[in-house]
Amino acid sequence: MFNGRVRWQRCLPVLATSVLLLSGCGVAGTDFNPGVAAQVGDDTITTKHVDQVTTEYCAALEVVTKGQPNAGGTPAQPLRYFTHEFASQLITRSAAEQLADDLGVEPTGTYKSDLAQLMPQLEDLSDAQRDAVVEIIGAQAYAQDVLTVIGGDELAEDGTTDATDEDKYAAGQDALAKWVADNDVEVNPKYGIELGTQTQVDTDLSYALGTTAKDGLKPEADPDYAAALPAHLVCLD
């Protein structure tokens, strides 16, 4: 489960480690609506929102790492890696929330208290930066929390009384995958998300021709690639 006592900036700088990516979703074609990052059932996530959250989260990271002993050793990361990860988090949160609403499931007190413990760590941030951190960390925490509850309920109905949290979460993931299969979920190909995988893939409609463009498709950024990007396209430069 999410632990708000862990310093928040350690939760996501290493990207694509704990995101639940859903199976059974479509990748939109050339007629995908401009400005839409994802359509998740009845919920629309805009590219503007993903960009805004990414920018503010990155700014927040820079605030909290400034002056820390190890800050100088924190490598720059291309912003597209963050947008890939954060779009995934927001998609998962949206789908999990709609599934939870369908089943009448609420997040537990543990989720709420852990998220509350996060807030004192964000006192030096602006309102926009704080909102971005809470949204991203909260999205991951919410999905894990409610899916564990949902999975636990399903296992109990099947007669399983000794399920671990991992068993419950896995069952919750299966339930979410079924919800996705029964609902319209489409993702803008620009984010390189192939739902059902754990890594960034090339789903973009454009073709990576040059070396820099090809390096940007790698699952982990080469330091030389990040250094070659302009400042506005990297985080923690």
C-alpha positions in Angstrom: 0.0 0.0 0.0 1.0 3.6 -0.5 2.9 5.0 2.5 2.6 8.8 2.9 5.5 8.7 5.3 7.9 8.0 2.5 9.2 11.2 1.0 7.1 11.9 -2.0 9.8 12.8 -4.4 11.1 9.2 -4.2 7.7 7.8 -5.3 7.9 8.7 -9.0 11.2 9.9 -10.3 12.1 6.4 -11.3 9.4 6.0 -13.9 7.2 3.1 -14.9 7.7 1.0 -11.8 4.3 0.7 -10.3 1.7 1.8 -12.8 -1.2 -0.5 -13.4 -1.7 -0.4 -17.2 -5.0 -1.8 -18.4 -5.6 -4.5 -20.9 -8.3 -4.5 -23.5 -8.1 -0.8 -24.4 -7.9 0.7 -27.8 -5.3 3.0 -29.2 -6.9 5.8 -31.2 -6.1 6.2 -34.9 -5.6 9.3 -36.9 -9.0 10.6 -36.1 -8.4 10.9 -32.4 -9.8 14.1 -31.0 -7.2 16.9 -30.8 -6.6 17.9 -27.2 -7.7 14.6 -25.7 -5.2 12.5 -23.8 -7.6 9.7 -23.1 -11.3 8.9 -23.1 -12.0 6.6 -20.1 -15.6 5.6 -20.1 -17.5 8.8 -19.3 -14.3 10.7 -18.3 -12.2 12.8 -20.7 -8.6 13.5 -19.7 -7.2 16.3 -21.8 -3.6 16.7 -23.0 -3.6 20.2 -21.5 -4.3 18.7 -18.0 -1.6 16.1 -18.4 0.9 18.7 -19.5 -0.1 21.0 -16.7 0.3 18.3 -14.0 3.6 17.2 -15.5 5.0 20.8 -15.5 3.9 21.5 -12.0 5.1 18.2 -10.6 8.5 18.7 -12.2 8.7 22.2 -10.7 7.8 20.7 -7.3 10.6 18.2 -7.6 13.1 20.9 -8.3 11.9 22.9 -5.2 12.2 20.0 -2.8 15.6 18.7 -4.2 17.2 22.1 -4.3 19.9 22.3 -1.7 19.7 18.6 -0.7 23.1 16.9 -0.4 22.3 14.4 -3.3 20.5 16.9 -5.5 23.4 17.4 -7.8 23.5 13.7 -8.5 19.9 13.6 -9.6 19.9 13.0 -13.4 17.7 15.0 -15.8 14.8 13.2 -17.2 13.0 13.9 -20.5 9.5 15.4 -19.8 7.9 12.9 -22.2 8.8 10.1 -19.7 6.9 12.0 -17.0 3.9 12.6 -19.3 3.8 8.9 -20.2 3.9 7.9 -16.6 1.4 10.5 -15.4 -1.1 9.9 -18.2 -1.0 6.2 -17.2 -1.6 7.1 -13.6 -4.6 9.4 -14.4 -6.1 6.8 -16.8 -5.8 4.1 -14.1 -7.3 6.4 -11.5 -10.2 7.3 -13.7 -11.0 3.7 -14.6 -10.7 2.5 -11.0 -12.9 5.3 -9.7 -15.7 4.4 -12.2 -15.4 0.8 -11.3 -15.5 1.6 -7.6 -18.6 3.8 -8.1 -20.3 1.0 -10.0 -19.7 -1.4 -7.0 -20.3 1.1 -4.3 -16.7 0.9 -3.0 -15.1 3.8 -1.1 -11.4 4.2 -0.4 -10.3 3.0 3.0 -9.3 5.1 6.0 -5.7 4.0 5.5 -5.6 5.6 2.1 -7.1 8.8 3.5 -4.7 9.0 6.5 -1.6 8.2 4.4 -2.5 10.9 1.9 -3.0 13.3 4.8 0.5 12.5 6.0 1.8 13.6 2.6 0.6 17.2 3.1 3.2 18.5 5.6 5.9 17.5 3.1 4.5 19.9 0.6 4.5 23.1 2.6 7.1 24.8 0.5 5.3 24.3 -2.8 2.9 26.6 -4.6 -0.8 25.7 -4.7 -0.4 24.4 -8.3 2.7 22.3 -7.5 1.0 20.9 -4.4 -2.1 20.0 -6.4 -0.1 18.2 -9.0 1.8 16.1 -6.5 -1.3 15.2 -4.6 -3.1 14.3 -7.8 -0.3 12.0 -9.1 0.6 10.3 -5.8 -3.1 10.2 -4.9 -4.0 8.6 -8.2 -1.6 5.7 -7.6 -2.6 5.3 -4.0 -6.3 5.5 -4.8 -6.2 2.8 -7.5 -4.2 0.4 -5.3 -6.4 1.0 -2.3 -9.8 0.5 -4.0 -8.6 -2.4 -6.2 -7.4 -4.2 -3.1 -10.8 -3.7 -1.6 -12.6 -4.8 -4.7 -10.4 -7.8 -5.2 -10.8 -8.8 -1.5 -14.6 -8.7 -1.9 -14.5 -10.9 -5.0 -12.3 -13.4 -3.4 -14.4 -13.5 -0.3 -17.5 -14.2 -2.4 -15.6 -17.1 -4.0 -14.9 -18.5 -0.5 -11.3 -17.4 -0.1 -10.7 -16.3 3.4 -6.9 -16.2 3.7 -6.0 -13.9 0.7 -3.0 -11.6 1.1 -3.1 -8.0 0.1 -1.2 -9.0 -3.0 -3.8 -11.6 -3.9 -6.6 -9.1 -3.4 -4.8 -6.5 -5.5 -4.3 -8.9 -8.3 -8.0 -9.9 -8.2 -8.8 -6.2 -8.3 -6.7 -5.7 -11.3 -8.5 -8.5 -13.0 -11.8 -6.8 -12.2 -10.6 -3.6 -13.6 -9.4 -5.2 -16.8 -13.0 -6.7 -17.2 -14.5 -3.2 -16.6 -12.2 -1.8 -19.3 -13.2 -4.5 -21.7 -16.8 -3.5 -21.3 -16.3 0.2 -21.6 -14.8 2.6 -24.1 -11.2 3.4 -23.2 -9.0 5.0 -25.8 -5.6 6.6 -25.4 -3.9 9.2 -27.5 -1.0 7.5 -29.3 1.4 10.4 -28.5 1.9 9.1 -25.0 3.4 5.8 -26.0 1.1 3.7 -23.8 0.2 0.3 -24.9 -2.3 -0.7 -22.3 -1.4 -4.1 -20.9 2.3 -3.5 -20.8 4.6 -1.9 -18.2 6.9 0.1 -20.5 6.8 2.9 -22.9 6.3 1.8 -26.5 6.2 3.6 -29.8 2.5 4.1 -30.6 3.0 7.6 -32.1 1.7 8.2 -35.5 4.9 10.0 -36.5 8.1 8.2 -37.4 11.3 8.6 -35.4 13.9 9.4 -38.0 16.9 11.0 -36.3 19.1 9.7 -33.5 17.7 12.0 -30.9 14.1 11.0 -31.8 15.0 7.3 -31.7 16.7 7.7 -28.3 13.5 9.2 -27.0 11.7 5.9 -27.6 14.0 4.0 -25.3 12.4 2.7 -22.0 15.2 4.4 -20.1 16.7 7.8 -21.0 20.4 7.9 -22.1 22.1 10.8 -20.2 23.4 12.1 -23.5 19.9 12.2 -24.9 18.5 14.1 -21.9 21.5 16.5 -22.1 20.8 17.2 -25.8 17.2 18.3 -25.1 16.3 22.0 -24.5 15.7 22.9 -20.9 11.9 23.1 -21.3 11.8 19.5 -22.3 13.6 18.0 -19.3 13.0 17.8 -15.5 15.7 18.3 -12.9 18.1 19.7 -15.4 
